[in-house]
Amino acid sequence: MINRDENPEFLNSFLDYSITILNKSPNSVKEYNYDLNTFLKFIKMHFNLAKETDLSEIKINDLTINVIKKITLDDIHAFLAYLTNEYHSKASTRARKVSTIRIFFNYLCNKANLIEINPAQNLETPKLDKRLPKYLSLDESKKLLDIASNEDNRNSQRDYAIITLFLNCGMRLSELVGINLKDIDFGECKLNVIGKGNKERTIYLNKSCMRALADYINVRPKEGIKHDKKNSEKALFLSERKERISNRTVQHIVTKELQLAGLDTNKYSVHKLRHTAATLMYQYGNVDIRALQELLGHESISTTEIYTHVSNEQVRNAVEKNPLANL
């Protein structure tokens, strides 16, 4: 939860703008607040406005807009260098902070008119290393589903349905947790989820998903469900306490099933199941890249393209199919 009392007024105004105008999700706004708190604490230290050298001890609620007006592109570069040297931040972490800083200064300069010059106007994004996504093989995926379907516990139908949705639909953790019963259309074999930026999209369900959901809903608690701010009474997946399941509980379920299947939990996680679904659909289902983009809810096609890499087996087959192979 964001403690607005610890923020300067202009930061809280930016957070309000992000929620109401940019329509950012609570998680995104929380990340904005964290990134900008870190940046502004560094600025106080960098400008010798704080005696403390530990960022966690620096207060920023007394920062004025006049201090912000003094920030230059060099100061932002100094912040990124600080993250690299002191925290060994990855390029992807610095890239996220660069994105936040850009949006923040664009708001201050062009929306709120609190500063005249935008120091982040020419701020570049750190070059990211291109890494192939980690994913389960087809056999490992089948093994994970087999283990989950045969596990003997009182939540087995729920846990199997969760694993099935992840591996078949490639949805995000927050999307799965947010599913309500009314979001599922059994007649049309589809469900609606709320993705990044509060964008709603439709996910079509195959027979395995429909069967797993039906089996779970048949045993889902009908009474004693909590009426709370999380709208637990509407939620599809419930915890032992009969409230909407949490991100952490789902992560625990996935980790447990991975361990039972003998798979490396240091290598695989909830998000890796999303990678798995996307990669398997592309490699085995001849899925069009645009359809995959729509399914995964990617804003940019370039994000989806990381799944279009070819496997070692495909490379081997290509060589074997060379007409000179048998000469």
C-alpha positions in Angstrom: 0.0 0.0 0.0 1.3 3.5 -0.9 1.9 5.8 2.0 1.0 9.2 0.4 2.2 11.1 3.5 5.7 10.1 2.6 5.5 11.6 -0.8 5.8 15.2 -2.0 2.6 16.7 -3.4 3.7 16.6 -7.0 4.4 12.9 -6.8 1.0 12.1 -5.4 -0.5 14.2 -8.2 1.4 12.1 -10.8 0.1 8.9 -9.2 -3.5 10.2 -9.3 -3.0 11.1 -13.0 -1.7 7.6 -13.7 -4.8 6.0 -12.1 -7.4 8.3 -13.5 -6.1 9.4 -16.9 -3.5 6.8 -17.9 -5.8 4.0 -16.4 -2.9 2.2 -14.9 -3.5 -0.8 -12.7 -2.9 -0.5 -8.9 0.2 -2.7 -9.3 1.6 -0.4 -12.0 1.0 2.7 -9.9 2.7 0.9 -6.9 5.7 0.3 -9.1 5.8 3.9 -10.3 5.7 5.0 -6.6 8.6 2.7 -5.7 10.7 3.7 -8.7 10.2 7.4 -8.2 10.8 7.2 -4.4 14.2 5.6 -5.2 15.0 8.2 -7.8 14.0 11.2 -5.6 15.9 9.9 -2.6 19.0 9.6 -4.8 18.4 13.2 -6.0 18.4 14.5 -2.5 21.6 12.6 -1.8 23.1 13.6 -5.1 22.3 17.3 -4.5 23.7 17.2 -1.0 20.2 17.8 0.5 20.4 14.8 2.8 23.0 13.8 5.4 22.1 10.2 5.1 23.9 7.9 2.6 21.4 5.0 2.9 18.5 5.6 0.6 16.1 3.8 2.9 16.7 6.5 5.6 16.1 9.5 3.3 12.8 11.3 3.5 11.4 13.0 0.3 8.1 14.5 1.5 9.9 17.9 1.9 11.1 18.0 -1.7 9.9 21.1 -3.6 9.3 21.5 -7.3 12.2 23.9 -7.4 14.6 21.0 -6.7 13.0 19.0 -9.6 13.6 21.9 -11.9 17.3 21.6 -11.4 17.5 18.0 -12.5 19.3 17.4 -15.8 19.8 14.4 -18.0 23.3 14.0 -16.5 21.7 13.6 -13.0 19.4 10.9 -14.4 22.4 9.1 -15.9 24.1 9.4 -12.5 21.1 7.7 -10.9 21.2 4.8 -13.4 25.0 4.5 -12.8 24.3 4.4 -9.0 21.8 1.6 -9.5 24.4 -0.4 -11.5 27.3 0.2 -9.1 25.6 0.0 -5.8 22.8 -2.5 -6.4 24.1 -4.3 -9.5 20.8 -3.7 -11.2 20.1 -5.6 -14.4 19.5 -3.7 -17.6 15.8 -4.8 -17.5 15.4 -3.2 -14.0 17.1 0.0 -15.2 14.9 0.0 -18.3 11.8 -0.1 -16.1 13.0 2.9 -14.1 13.8 4.8 -17.2 10.3 4.3 -18.5 8.8 5.5 -15.2 11.1 8.6 -15.1 10.1 9.4 -18.7 6.4 9.3 -18.0 6.9 11.2 -14.7 8.8 14.1 -16.3 6.4 14.2 -19.3 3.6 14.7 -16.8 5.4 17.4 -14.9 6.3 19.3 -18.1 3.5 18.7 -20.6 0.5 17.9 -18.4 0.8 19.7 -15.1 3.1 22.5 -16.4 5.1 22.4 -13.2 8.5 22.5 -15.0 9.5 24.2 -18.3 12.2 21.8 -19.5 11.9 18.0 -19.6 15.3 16.6 -18.6 14.2 13.1 -19.7 13.2 14.1 -23.2 16.4 12.5 -24.7 16.7 9.7 -22.1 17.6 6.4 -23.8 16.5 3.0 -22.7 19.4 0.7 -21.6 20.2 -1.9 -24.2 18.7 -5.2 -23.1 20.3 -8.6 -23.5 18.3 -10.8 -25.8 17.5 -14.0 -23.9 15.3 -16.9 -24.9 12.4 -17.6 -22.6 12.7 -20.6 -20.3 9.9 -23.1 -20.7 8.9 -26.7 -20.1 9.2 -29.2 -22.9 6.0 -30.9 -24.1 6.9 -34.1 -22.1 7.5 -32.0 -18.9 4.3 -30.2 -19.4 2.4 -33.5 -19.7 4.1 -34.8 -16.6 3.2 -31.7 -14.6 -0.5 -32.0 -15.6 -0.4 -35.7 -14.9 1.0 -35.2 -11.4 -1.5 -32.4 -10.7 -4.5 -34.5 -11.9 -3.6 -37.5 -9.7 -2.6 -35.7 -6.5 -4.8 -36.7 -3.6 -5.7 -33.6 -1.6 -8.9 -31.7 -0.9 -7.9 -28.9 -3.3 -6.8 -31.2 -6.1 -9.5 -30.0 -8.5 -8.7 -26.4 -7.9 -4.9 -26.9 -8.2 -5.3 -28.9 -11.4 -7.6 -26.3 -12.9 -5.0 -23.6 -12.1 -2.1 -25.6 -13.8 -4.3 -26.4 -16.8 -5.2 -22.7 -17.4 -1.6 -21.6 -17.1 -0.3 -24.2 -19.5 -3.2 -24.0 -22.0 -3.9 -20.3 -22.1 -0.7 -18.5 -21.1 -2.4 -16.1 -18.8 -0.6 -13.9 -16.3 -0.7 -14.6 -12.5 -2.8 -11.5 -11.8 -5.2 -12.4 -14.6 -5.9 -15.8 -13.1 -6.3 -14.5 -9.6 -8.7 -11.8 -10.9 -11.1 -14.2 -12.7 -14.7 -14.1 -11.4 -17.4 -16.7 -12.0 -19.3 -14.4 -14.3 -16.3 -14.0 -16.5 -16.7 -17.6 -17.8 -19.0 -18.3 -20.7 -19.4 -22.1 -20.8 -21.8 -21.9 -23.8 -19.2 -20.1 -25.9 -16.2 -21.8 -24.2 -14.4 -18.6 -23.3 -13.6 -16.3 -20.4 -12.7 -12.6 -20.0 -9.6 -11.5 -18.1 -8.3 -8.1 -17.1 -4.7 -7.7 -18.3 -2.0 -5.0 -18.0 -3.3 -1.4 -18.1 -6.8 -2.7 -17.1 -7.3 -3.9 -20.6 -10.0 -6.6 -21.0 -9.5 -9.4 -23.4 -11.1 -12.7 -24.3 -9.4 -16.1 -23.9 -11.0 -19.1 -25.6 -11.0 -22.3 -23.7 -10.2 -25.8 -25.1 -11.8 -29.0 -23.9 -9.1 -29.6 -21.2 -9.8 -26.2 -19.7 -13.5 -26.6 -19.8 -13.4 -30.0 -18.2 -11.0 -28.8 -15.4 -13.1 -25.7 -14.7 -16.3 -27.7 -14.5 -14.8 -30.3 -12.2 -13.5 -27.5 -9.9 -16.7 -25.4 -9.9 -18.6 -28.6 -8.9 -16.6 -28.8 -5.6 -16.0 -25.0 -5.1 -17.4 -23.9 -1.7 -20.9 -22.5 -2.0 -21.3 -21.3 1.6 -19.2 -19.3 4.1 -17.4 -17.3 1.4 -16.1 -14.0 2.8 -17.7 -10.7 1.7 -14.7 -8.4 1.5 -13.0 -5.8 -0.6 -11.6 -8.5 -2.8 -15.1 -9.5 -3.9 -14.3 -13.0 -2.8 -17.9 -14.2 -3.2 -17.5 -13.5 -7.0 -14.1 -15.1 -7.3 -13.5 -18.3 -9.3 -10.6 -19.5 -7.3 -10.8 -19.5 -3.5 -8.3 -20.2 -0.8 -8.7 -22.4 2.3 -10.1 -19.4 4.1 -12.8 -19.1 1.5 -11.6 -15.8 0.1 -10.2 -14.9 -3.3 -6.9 -16.8 -3.8 -3.8 -14.6 -3.5 -0.8 -14.4 -5.9 1.4 -15.9 -3.2 -0.9 -18.9 -2.7 -1.0 -19.6 -6.5 2.8 -19.3 -6.6 3.0 -21.9 -3.7 0.6 -24.2 -5.6 2.7 -24.1 -8.8 6.0 -24.6 -6.8 4.5 -27.6 -5.0 3.3 -29.2 -8.3 6.6 -28.6 -10.0 8.4 -30.3 -7.1 6.1 -33.3 -7.2 6.8 -33.6 -10.9 10.6 -33.5 -10.2 11.1 -30.2 -12.1 13.6 -27.6 -11.0 11.8 -24.8 -9.1 14.8 -22.6 -9.4 14.4 -22.7 -13.2 10.6 -22.8 -13.5 7.9 -20.6 -12.0 4.4 -19.3 -12.7 5.6 -16.9 -15.3 7.6 -19.8 -17.0 4.3 -21.6 -17.4 3.1 -18.6 -19.5 6.3 -18.9 -21.5 5.6 -22.6 -21.9 2.0 -22.2 -23.2 3.2 -19.6 -25.8 6.1 -21.6 -27.0 4.2 -24.9 -27.3 1.4 -23.3 -29.2 3.8 -21.7 -31.6 6.0 -24.8 -32.1 3.3 -27.4 -32.2 0.1 -25.6 -33.2 1.3 -23.5 -36.1 -0.3 -20.5 -34.4 -0.1 -17.2 -36.2 2.1 -14.7 -34.4 -0.7 -12.1 -34.4 -3.1 -14.6 -32.9 -0.5 -15.4 -30.2 -0.1 -11.7 -29.5 -3.9 -11.4 -29.0 -4.0 -14.4 -26.8 -1.1 -13.3 -24.5 -2.3 -9.7 -24.4 0.9 -8.2 -25.6 0.8 -4.5 -26.6 3.7 -4.9 -29.0 4.3 -7.7 -31.5 8.0 -7.5 -30.7 7.2 -8.9 -27.2 5.5 -11.9 -28.7 8.3 -12.5 -31.1 10.5 -13.9 -28.4 8.5 -17.1 -28.7 9.2 -17.5 -32.4 12.6 -18.9 -31.8 13.3 -22.3 -33.3 14.2 -25.3 -31.1 17.4 -27.3 -31.5 15.3 -30.2 -32.9 13.9 -27.9 -35.6 17.5 -26.8 -36.5 18.5 -30.5 -36.7 15.6 -31.3 -38.9 16.4 -28.4 -41.2 19.9 -29.8 -41.7 18.6 -33.4 -42.3 16.2 -32.1 -45.0 19.1 -30.6 -47.0 19.0 -32.4 -50.4 22.7 -33.0 -50.0 22.4 -34.8 -46.7 22.4 -38.4 -48.2 25.1 -38.0 -50.8 
